[in-house]
Amino acid sequence: MKDQLRPALTMLLLLTVLTGLVYPLTVTGLAQVFFPDQAKGSVIVREGKVIGSKLIGQYFDKPEYFWSRPSATSPFPYNAAASGGSNLGPTNPALIAAVKARAAVLRAADPGNDLPVPVDLVTSSGSGLDPHISPASALYQIRRVARVRKLDEAVMRDLVAQHTQGRQLGVLGEPRVNVLLLNLALDERR
Amino acid sequence: MTMNAILQVLVLFIVLLALAKPLGWYMARVYEGKPFVLDRLFGPVERAMYRLSGVRPADEMNWKSYAVAMLLFNVAGFLFLYGLQRLQGLLPLNPVNLGAVAPDLAFNTAVSFVTNTNWQAYGGETTLSYMTQMLGMTVQNFVSAATGMSVLVALIRGLSRSTSTTLGNFWSDMVRSTLYILLPLALLVSVLLVSQGVVQTLRPYQMAMPLQAIGYGKAMADPNSQGVLDEQGNQKTGPVVVSEQVLAMGPAASQIAIKQLGTNGGGFFNANSAHPYENPTPLSNFLEALAILLIPAALCYTFGLMVGDTRQGWAICAAMMILLLSLIPLGLWAEQRDNPLLAPAGVDQQVEAGLSGENMEGKELRFGITQSVLWSAVTTAASNGSVNSTHDSYSPLGGLVPLFLMQCGEVVFGGVGSGLYGMIVFVIIAVFVSGLMVGRTPEYLGKKIEPYEMKMAALLILIMPIIVLGFTALAISTDTGRSSILNPGPQGFSEVLYAYTSQGNNNGSAFAGLAANTPFYNLTGGLAMLISRFWLAIPILALAGSLARKKLVPPGPGTLPTDTPLFVVLLIGVVVMVGALTFLPSLALGPIVEELMMRG
């Protein structure tokens, strides 16, 4: 047993250096060379200021913006320093109540819109940082945003269509709309 | 199930099968010490490591020395990781000044990573410094996987050698697994992941000025950090406006690549593979799911080559594949059914153009139902345990799929190395059962299966249910255990059952509503992980030692062929019977009763 002690300690030390330092630093180096923007978080810069990331959702509740999905991060929604989901089960009364309340808020913000509320717009994501909504959820909100911004609904439809990404490589994932990029495009129209 | 869902499942498994053979062939060369291109690059490193640690790789070990070396290495790894977490506050590369990890949490997390479980009672971005993630987590992601692969290779040598007392050299198997297999694959996968947007930086967290500020009610506290209550005894809140978004960053890609390849699963961030910086696109999701299954599937082919009959490897691979593919449709169907309780809210749950439908609570939109369910099955079949959606929010039957896949004993692909050695135990039991039926001495690959082998095999399939069900019963019958539960009713029971099933099988995924960061769960869970890893690995090595000593006998007319479809069916039957008979009562108390209540 004693004769195995030296290899055990030395091997741990050597492998720690190799896989814990050399490997991540090599990857960091390669990443900076080949994909510098992605490696640093795909941030969006406007007028020299970082306003967010293409990959991380933001919270919106003003009527002139498209709203993101609900977020269960703590202590406030879309807290990108503490990701997480609600973990509420499908029969949990707290989930049912939350969904009802969110649907009610959406309806109150757009009286007369009697389309059914798309499910992703009233359920929170696993990360709490989901940057996307479904195309159906974007279409659902067009009426409200168009009314508040005094824009033509047809123009809005075009804008949403431009910001709709299909399945990746035609097969993978789901069609989706990036809420932050869509809202940025809206703001930049002015 | 939509056409696209079927297509996405098929694409994953076709690519997996196409890669399994070349990788399996390469790994067999590595373990047989035959040179290949990477020798030129890593050969000098390998030899230097042996020189510095005084290892003579040609010195073969018997099963006891092999087990001692494996244990010593793991104990050293555990102590180092525990110490690192306790001291991280004093160490560099800690941009947000995270303090020492609490002792019970550090114990649980160290055990978790050393045993290849990667259960997360901690939240990555709020608990661990960059230094701890790199020197601690990333390292154990490599070496715990390499440990599993080494034990498997020892078992394979036990099966393929005739009247031998030795099983190879642990140090050389472990170093070669790391240098020639895990490291190159991890380098490749991490760069691919960065291309999709996974972060890889040593800079501190990034501040951003979002388009719109967030107003929320912050819990008020007095100067002693005690909550302030109003007249009704509720927590008082004060309005706060947040006008900054702090984007947590870090060297994530390098860790995520190996966390998937090594079936580890511990996330860099709290939300694990649901976090957009860990898994930003459907393509990154595909690559990561593929990485989870890649080595376990390829090892089946390696096994076939090393025992001199590739059909034996394919037979095991087929059994695993059939088990997994038959459970995925159940998950997809369950998650794409309406939740009847949401109907009164006027919510559109249809699967239609522009809407992936149904149970989206806890799921990311870019993955939708299909990639989420596919992942939940893949990550629990292989003992990975990373999650791209919160399993706790799955419909009852949707949550049953990952739970049952773990309860099969993590042998449906399973952990790298550990899955296949677990499956070989089931093969031995299947051979024994069929031997009883026809009244002949059971044998496998020319080795007679005798009472000693059966004792070890029985030990192996009994330990896991005892820890899983024993700890679940303990937690559920104490106030301490019950107080961590989030969801009411049968779902609460499922949370506890899932926690011990996951840790007792070294998986690491969770019904994460359970507040698992308490001394009770940290300690009992840590014990479950230790027992299930090492009380399995040691009997496996004993089994390997006993098999190696036996003579190889040529197959006779009474030998049951173990490479036929009939045997594949028999093997599946044994896995399902053992898993189902043991766990059906507990499943009935959790997901099954909840399903009945939900649909009334």
HADDOCK unambig.tbl for C-alpha pairs under 7 A between the chains (distance, minus, plus):
assign (segid A and resid 1 and name CA) (segid B and resid 68 and name CA) 6.72 0.50 0.50
assign (segid A and resid 4 and name CA) (segid B and resid 69 and name CA) 5.88 0.50 0.50
assign (segid A and resid 5 and name CA) (segid B and resid 72 and name CA) 6.87 0.50 0.50
assign (segid A and resid 6 and name CA) (segid B and resid 53 and name CA) 6.38 0.50 0.50
assign (segid A and resid 7 and name CA) (segid B and resid 53 and name CA) 4.75 0.50 0.50
assign (segid A and resid 7 and name CA) (segid B and resid 54 and name CA) 6.45 0.50 0.50
assign (segid A and resid 7 and name CA) (segid B and resid 55 and name CA) 6.60 0.50 0.50
assign (segid A and resid 8 and name CA) (segid B and resid 72 and name CA) 6.10 0.50 0.50
assign (segid A and resid 8 and name CA) (segid B and resid 73 and name CA) 4.67 0.50 0.50
assign (segid A and resid 8 and name CA) (segid B and resid 76 and name CA) 6.98 0.50 0.50
assign (segid A and resid 9 and name CA) (segid B and resid 76 and name CA) 6.62 0.50 0.50
assign (segid A and resid 10 and name CA) (segid B and resid 53 and name CA) 5.29 0.50 0.50
assign (segid A and resid 11 and name CA) (segid B and resid 53 and name CA) 6.40 0.50 0.50
assign (segid A and resid 12 and name CA) (segid B and resid 77 and name CA) 6.73 0.50 0.50
assign (segid A and resid 16 and name CA) (segid B and resid 135 and name CA) 6.09 0.50 0.50
assign (segid A and resid 16 and name CA) (segid B and resid 139 and name CA) 5.69 0.50 0.50
assign (segid A and resid 19 and name CA) (segid B and resid 138 and name CA) 6.91 0.50 0.50
assign (segid A and resid 19 and name CA) (segid B and resid 139 and name CA) 5.44 0.50 0.50
assign (segid A and resid 20 and name CA) (segid B and resid 134 and name CA) 4.97 0.50 0.50
assign (segid A and resid 20 and name CA) (segid B and resid 135 and name CA) 4.43 0.50 0.50
assign (segid A and resid 20 and name CA) (segid B and resid 138 and name CA) 5.90 0.50 0.50
assign (segid A and resid 20 and name CA) (segid B and resid 139 and name CA) 5.17 0.50 0.50
assign (segid A and resid 21 and name CA) (segid B and resid 134 and name CA) 6.89 0.50 0.50
assign (segid A and resid 21 and name CA) (segid B and resid 135 and name CA) 6.82 0.50 0.50
assign (segid A and resid 24 and name CA) (segid B and resid 251 and name CA) 6.99 0.50 0.50
assign (segid A and resid 24 and name CA) (segid B and resid 254 and name CA) 5.43 0.50 0.50
assign (segid A and resid 27 and name CA) (segid B and resid 187 and name CA) 6.71 0.50 0.50
assign (segid A and resid 27 and name CA) (segid B and resid 191 and name CA) 6.82 0.50 0.50
assign (segid A and resid 27 and name CA) (segid B and resid 254 and name CA) 6.25 0.50 0.50
assign (segid A and resid 28 and name CA) (segid B and resid 200 and name CA) 5.64 0.50 0.50
assign (segid A and resid 28 and name CA) (segid B and resid 201 and name CA) 6.13 0.50 0.50
assign (segid A and resid 31 and name CA) (segid B and resid 191 and name CA) 6.47 0.50 0.50
assign (segid A and resid 31 and name CA) (segid B and resid 194 and name CA) 6.50 0.50 0.50
assign (segid A and resid 31 and name CA) (segid B and resid 200 and name CA) 6.81 0.50 0.50
assign (segid A and resid 35 and name CA) (segid B and resid 194 and name CA) 6.79 0.50 0.50
assign (segid A and resid 35 and name CA) (segid B and resid 195 and name CA) 5.98 0.50 0.50
assign (segid A and resid 38 and name CA) (segid B and resid 194 and name CA) 6.16 0.50 0.50
assign (segid A and resid 38 and name CA) (segid B and resid 195 and name CA) 6.53 0.50 0.50
assign (segid A and resid 38 and name CA) (segid B and resid 197 and name CA) 4.49 0.50 0.50
assign (segid A and resid 38 and name CA) (segid B and resid 198 and name CA) 6.62 0.50 0.50
assign (segid A and resid 38 and name CA) (segid B and resid 199 and name CA) 6.28 0.50 0.50
assign (segid A and resid 39 and name CA) (segid B and resid 194 and name CA) 5.95 0.50 0.50
assign (segid A and resid 39 and name CA) (segid B and resid 197 and name CA) 6.56 0.50 0.50
assign (segid A and resid 39 and name CA) (segid B and resid 198 and name CA) 6.46 0.50 0.50
assign (segid A and resid 39 and name CA) (segid B and resid 199 and name CA) 4.36 0.50 0.50
assign (segid A and resid 39 and name CA) (segid B and resid 200 and name CA) 4.72 0.50 0.50
assign (segid A and resid 39 and name CA) (segid B and resid 201 and name CA) 6.17 0.50 0.50
assign (segid A and resid 40 and name CA) (segid B and resid 199 and name CA) 5.75 0.50 0.50
assign (segid A and resid 40 and name CA) (segid B and resid 200 and name CA) 6.62 0.50 0.50
assign (segid A and resid 40 and name CA) (segid B and resid 201 and name CA) 6.10 0.50 0.50
assign (segid A and resid 41 and name CA) (segid B and resid 197 and name CA) 6.81 0.50 0.50
assign (segid A and resid 41 and name CA) (segid B and resid 199 and name CA) 5.39 0.50 0.50
assign (segid A and resid 42 and name CA) (segid B and resid 197 and name CA) 6.61 0.50 0.50
assign (segid A and resid 50 and name CA) (segid B and resid 208 and name CA) 5.01 0.50 0.50
assign (segid A and resid 50 and name CA) (segid B and resid 209 and name CA) 6.32 0.50 0.50
assign (segid A and resid 51 and name CA) (segid B and resid 208 and name CA) 4.76 0.50 0.50
assign (segid A and resid 51 and name CA) (segid B and resid 209 and name CA) 4.47 0.50 0.50
assign (segid A and resid 51 and name CA) (segid B and resid 210 and name CA) 4.99 0.50 0.50
assign (segid A and resid 51 and name CA) (segid B and resid 211 and name CA) 6.90 0.50 0.50
assign (segid A and resid 52 and name CA) (segid B and resid 208 and name CA) 5.13 0.50 0.50
assign (segid A and resid 52 and name CA) (segid B and resid 209 and name CA) 6.59 0.50 0.50
assign (segid A and resid 52 and name CA) (segid B and resid 210 and name CA) 5.86 0.50 0.50
assign (segid A and resid 55 and name CA) (segid B and resid 276 and name CA) 5.83 0.50 0.50
assign (segid A and resid 55 and name CA) (segid B and resid 280 and name CA) 6.55 0.50 0.50
assign (segid A and resid 56 and name CA) (segid B and resid 276 and name CA) 6.36 0.50 0.50
assign (segid A and resid 59 and name CA) (segid B and resid 214 and name CA) 6.92 0.50 0.50
assign (segid A and resid 60 and name CA) (segid B and resid 212 and name CA) 6.38 0.50 0.50
assign (segid A and resid 76 and name CA) (segid B and resid 216 and name CA) 6.42 0.50 0.50
assign (segid A and resid 79 and name CA) (segid B and resid 245 and name CA) 6.82 0.50 0.50
assign (segid A and resid 80 and name CA) (segid B and resid 245 and name CA) 6.60 0.50 0.50
assign (segid A and resid 80 and name CA) (segid B and resid 246 and name CA) 5.72 0.50 0.50
assign (segid A and resid 80 and name CA) (segid B and resid 247 and name CA) 5.03 0.50 0.50
assign (segid A and resid 80 and name CA) (segid B and resid 248 and name CA) 6.08 0.50 0.50
assign (segid A and resid 81 and name CA) (segid B and resid 125 and name CA) 6.59 0.50 0.50
assign (segid A and resid 81 and name CA) (segid B and resid 246 and name CA) 5.70 0.50 0.50
assign (segid A and resid 81 and name CA) (segid B and resid 247 and name CA) 5.81 0.50 0.50
assign (segid A and resid 81 and name CA) (segid B and resid 248 and name CA) 4.92 0.50 0.50
assign (segid A and resid 82 and name CA) (segid B and resid 125 and name CA) 6.63 0.50 0.50
assign (segid A and resid 82 and name CA) (segid B and resid 126 and name CA) 6.65 0.50 0.50
assign (segid A and resid 82 and name CA) (segid B and resid 270 and name CA) 6.98 0.50 0.50
assign (segid A and resid 83 and name CA) (segid B and resid 270 and name CA) 5.68 0.50 0.50
assign (segid A and resid 83 and name CA) (segid B and resid 271 and name CA) 5.32 0.50 0.50
assign (segid A and resid 84 and name CA) (segid B and resid 270 and name CA) 6.24 0.50 0.50
assign (segid A and resid 84 and name CA) (segid B and resid 271 and name CA) 4.78 0.50 0.50
assign (segid A and resid 85 and name CA) (segid B and resid 362 and name CA) 5.75 0.50 0.50
assign (segid A and resid 85 and name CA) (segid B and resid 390 and name CA) 6.68 0.50 0.50
assign (segid A and resid 86 and name CA) (segid B and resid 362 and name CA) 6.84 0.50 0.50
assign (segid A and resid 87 and name CA) (segid B and resid 362 and name CA) 6.74 0.50 0.50
assign (segid A and resid 87 and name CA) (segid B and resid 390 and name CA) 6.14 0.50 0.50
assign (segid A and resid 87 and name CA) (segid B and resid 392 and name CA) 5.23 0.50 0.50
assign (segid A and resid 87 and name CA) (segid B and resid 393 and name CA) 5.33 0.50 0.50
assign (segid A and resid 87 and name CA) (segid B and resid 512 and name CA) 6.18 0.50 0.50
assign (segid A and resid 87 and name CA) (segid B and resid 513 and name CA) 4.88 0.50 0.50
assign (segid A and resid 88 and name CA) (segid B and resid 392 and name CA) 6.61 0.50 0.50
assign (segid A and resid 88 and name CA) (segid B and resid 393 and name CA) 5.33 0.50 0.50
assign (segid A and resid 88 and name CA) (segid B and resid 487 and name CA) 6.36 0.50 0.50
assign (segid A and resid 88 and name CA) (segid B and resid 513 and name CA) 6.96 0.50 0.50
assign (segid A and resid 89 and name CA) (segid B and resid 392 and name CA) 5.75 0.50 0.50
assign (segid A and resid 89 and name CA) (segid B and resid 393 and name CA) 4.28 0.50 0.50
assign (segid A and resid 89 and name CA) (segid B and resid 394 and name CA) 6.69 0.50 0.50
assign (segid A and resid 89 and name CA) (segid B and resid 487 and name CA) 6.25 0.50 0.50
assign (segid A and resid 89 and name CA) (segid B and resid 491 and name CA) 6.83 0.50 0.50
assign (segid A and resid 90 and name CA) (segid B and resid 393 and name CA) 5.87 0.50 0.50
assign (segid A and resid 90 and name CA) (segid B and resid 394 and name CA) 6.69 0.50 0.50
assign (segid A and resid 90 and name CA) (segid B and resid 395 and name CA) 5.73 0.50 0.50
assign (segid A and resid 91 and name CA) (segid B and resid 598 and name CA) 6.48 0.50 0.50
assign (segid A and resid 92 and name CA) (segid B and resid 487 and name CA) 6.21 0.50 0.50
assign (segid A and resid 92 and name CA) (segid B and resid 488 and name CA) 6.61 0.50 0.50
assign (segid A and resid 96 and name CA) (segid B and resid 341 and name CA) 6.86 0.50 0.50
assign (segid A and resid 96 and name CA) (segid B and resid 342 and name CA) 6.27 0.50 0.50
assign (segid A and resid 100 and name CA) (segid B and resid 345 and name CA) 5.06 0.50 0.50
assign (segid A and resid 103 and name CA) (segid B and resid 345 and name CA) 6.80 0.50 0.50
assign (segid A and resid 116 and name CA) (segid B and resid 346 and name CA) 5.75 0.50 0.50
assign (segid A and resid 116 and name CA) (segid B and resid 347 and name CA) 5.55 0.50 0.50
assign (segid A and resid 116 and name CA) (segid B and resid 348 and name CA) 5.21 0.50 0.50
assign (segid A and resid 117 and name CA) (segid B and resid 346 and name CA) 6.58 0.50 0.50
assign (segid A and resid 117 and name CA) (segid B and resid 347 and name CA) 4.83 0.50 0.50
assign (segid A and resid 117 and name CA) (segid B and resid 348 and name CA) 5.43 0.50 0.50
assign (segid A and resid 118 and name CA) (segid B and resid 347 and name CA) 5.96 0.50 0.50
assign (segid A and resid 118 and name CA) (segid B and resid 348 and name CA) 4.76 0.50 0.50
assign (segid A and resid 118 and name CA) (segid B and resid 349 and name CA) 6.68 0.50 0.50
assign (segid A and resid 119 and name CA) (segid B and resid 347 and name CA) 5.70 0.50 0.50
assign (segid A and resid 119 and name CA) (segid B and resid 348 and name CA) 5.52 0.50 0.50
assign (segid A and resid 119 and name CA) (segid B and resid 349 and name CA) 5.49 0.50 0.50
assign (segid A and resid 119 and name CA) (segid B and resid 357 and name CA) 6.73 0.50 0.50
assign (segid A and resid 119 and name CA) (segid B and resid 358 and name CA) 6.81 0.50 0.50
assign (segid A and resid 119 and name CA) (segid B and resid 360 and name CA) 6.79 0.50 0.50
assign (segid A and resid 120 and name CA) (segid B and resid 360 and name CA) 5.82 0.50 0.50
assign (segid A and resid 123 and name CA) (segid B and resid 360 and name CA) 6.17 0.50 0.50
assign (segid A and resid 123 and name CA) (segid B and resid 361 and name CA) 4.76 0.50 0.50
assign (segid A and resid 124 and name CA) (segid B and resid 361 and name CA) 5.36 0.50 0.50
assign (segid A and resid 124 and name CA) (segid B and resid 362 and name CA) 5.90 0.50 0.50
assign (segid A and resid 125 and name CA) (segid B and resid 361 and name CA) 5.93 0.50 0.50
assign (segid A and resid 125 and name CA) (segid B and resid 362 and name CA) 4.38 0.50 0.50
assign (segid A and resid 125 and name CA) (segid B and resid 363 and name CA) 4.91 0.50 0.50
assign (segid A and resid 125 and name CA) (segid B and resid 364 and name CA) 5.25 0.50 0.50
assign (segid A and resid 126 and name CA) (segid B and resid 271 and name CA) 6.73 0.50 0.50
assign (segid A and resid 126 and name CA) (segid B and resid 274 and name CA) 5.78 0.50 0.50
assign (segid A and resid 126 and name CA) (segid B and resid 362 and name CA) 3.88 0.50 0.50
assign (segid A and resid 126 and name CA) (segid B and resid 363 and name CA) 4.96 0.50 0.50
assign (segid A and resid 126 and name CA) (segid B and resid 364 and name CA) 5.97 0.50 0.50
assign (segid A and resid 126 and name CA) (segid B and resid 389 and name CA) 5.02 0.50 0.50
assign (segid A and resid 126 and name CA) (segid B and resid 390 and name CA) 5.47 0.50 0.50
assign (segid A and resid 127 and name CA) (segid B and resid 271 and name CA) 5.02 0.50 0.50
assign (segid A and resid 127 and name CA) (segid B and resid 274 and name CA) 5.26 0.50 0.50
assign (segid A and resid 127 and name CA) (segid B and resid 275 and name CA) 5.03 0.50 0.50
assign (segid A and resid 130 and name CA) (segid B and resid 364 and name CA) 6.07 0.50 0.50
assign (segid A and resid 130 and name CA) (segid B and resid 365 and name CA) 6.99 0.50 0.50
assign (segid A and resid 132 and name CA) (segid B and resid 365 and name CA) 6.07 0.50 0.50
assign (segid A and resid 132 and name CA) (segid B and resid 366 and name CA) 6.96 0.50 0.50
assign (segid A and resid 133 and name CA) (segid B and resid 365 and name CA) 6.38 0.50 0.50
assign (segid A and resid 134 and name CA) (segid B and resid 354 and name CA) 5.91 0.50 0.50
assign (segid A and resid 134 and name CA) (segid B and resid 355 and name CA) 5.78 0.50 0.50
assign (segid A and resid 134 and name CA) (segid B and resid 365 and name CA) 6.86 0.50 0.50
assign (segid A and resid 135 and name CA) (segid B and resid 354 and name CA) 4.87 0.50 0.50
assign (segid A and resid 135 and name CA) (segid B and resid 355 and name CA) 6.91 0.50 0.50
assign (segid A and resid 136 and name CA) (segid B and resid 354 and name CA) 5.12 0.50 0.50
assign (segid A and resid 136 and name CA) (segid B and resid 355 and name CA) 5.90 0.50 0.50
assign (segid A and resid 168 and name CA) (segid B and resid 282 and name CA) 6.38 0.50 0.50
assign (segid A and resid 168 and name CA) (segid B and resid 283 and name CA) 6.69 0.50 0.50
assign (segid A and resid 171 and name CA) (segid B and resid 4 and name CA) 6.90 0.50 0.50
assign (segid A and resid 171 and name CA) (segid B and resid 8 and name CA) 6.57 0.50 0.50
assign (segid A and resid 172 and name CA) (segid B and resid 8 and name CA) 6.45 0.50 0.50
assign (segid A and resid 172 and name CA) (segid B and resid 282 and name CA) 5.56 0.50 0.50
assign (segid A and resid 172 and name CA) (segid B and resid 283 and name CA) 6.65 0.50 0.50
assign (segid A and resid 173 and name CA) (segid B and resid 282 and name CA) 4.82 0.50 0.50
assign (segid A and resid 173 and name CA) (segid B and resid 366 and name CA) 5.57 0.50 0.50
assign (segid A and resid 173 and name CA) (segid B and resid 367 and name CA) 4.71 0.50 0.50
assign (segid A and resid 173 and name CA) (segid B and resid 368 and name CA) 6.39 0.50 0.50
assign (segid A and resid 173 and name CA) (segid B and resid 371 and name CA) 6.34 0.50 0.50
assign (segid A and resid 174 and name CA) (segid B and resid 356 and name CA) 6.89 0.50 0.50
assign (segid A and resid 174 and name CA) (segid B and resid 366 and name CA) 5.37 0.50 0.50
assign (segid A and resid 174 and name CA) (segid B and resid 367 and name CA) 6.05 0.50 0.50
assign (segid A and resid 174 and name CA) (segid B and resid 368 and name CA) 5.84 0.50 0.50
assign (segid A and resid 175 and name CA) (segid B and resid 354 and name CA) 6.33 0.50 0.50
assign (segid A and resid 176 and name CA) (segid B and resid 366 and name CA) 6.46 0.50 0.50
